[in-house]
Amino acid sequence: MSSERGMVLLLSLLVVVVLSALAFGAAQQNRLASLRVLSVMDIGMARMAAQRAITSELARLGTLSIASFTAQGHTGLYRADVSTAPPLWTRDSTWQAGRCRLAARTLEHSVAPACTIIELLRYRNAPDYRAFRITARGVGMRPETVIVMQAYSVLESSR
């Protein structure tokens, strides 16, 4: 009779250990799923910030004068230099305030406003033709979540 009680005690202990392991595994899965969702939201926020900045700059391209584009950059307006390596947008110093154009509106939970660089790639002597590259850098809820996007645009009047 005493050995039966010992066996019941051992089996109940085994059941408690197995159930505890299952509960711990479920808690870990739930935690990982939450982290995955937060990461996807963070990346989505950075992407949305970059897209909004590009859309805003595309709408304002027609108002920019060629004279405001310089090789050193004037508030985010650069004249592209083919011999420049690496590209402007890969340099960390380019994304500092004053070297890029800060977005007018910042997303609510973003840690930093989106920033854009507009490069004048080519222009003809005709005042109605200009080619641009817009590079936008969006930041998510964490400073290390960064998305860089580019768009190209050619302004040319139809004759």
HUFENGI-V481535 format. One record per pair of residues at least 12 apart in sequence whose ideal C-beta (glycine too) atoms are under 7 Angstrom apart, sorted by the first residue. I is the first residue (numbers start at 1). J is the second residue. If there is no record, write none. Layout:
i: <I:I>
j: <J:J>
//
This chain:
i: <42:42:42:42:43:43:43:45:45:45:45:45:46:46:46:46:46:46:47:47:48:48:49:49:49:49:49:50:50:50:50:50:50:50:51:52:52:53:53:53:53:53:54:54:54:54:56:56:57:57:57:58:58:58:61:61:61:62:64:66:66:66:69:73:75:75:76:76:76:76:76:76:77:78:78:79:80:80:80:88:88:89:89:89:94:95:95:100:100:100:101:101:101:102:109:110:110:110:111:111:111:111:112:112:114:114:114:115:116:116:116:117:118:118:119:119:120:121:128:128:129:130:131:132:132:133:133:134:134:134:135:135:136>
j: <140:141:142:145:140:145:147:107:109:110:140:141:138:139:140:145:146:147:138:147:107:138:107:110:114:138:139:114:136:137:138:147:148:149:149:103:114:103:114:116:136:138:134:136:149:151:103:104:116:118:134:134:151:153:132:153:155:155:77:120:123:130:120:99:98:101:99:100:101:116:117:118:118:117:119:120:119:120:121:117:119:117:135:148:117:115:137:115:116:117:115:116:118:115:141:139:140:141:139:141:142:143:139:143:136:137:138:137:134:135:136:135:132:134:132:133:132:133:156:157:156:155:154:152:153:150:152:150:151:153:148:150:149>
//
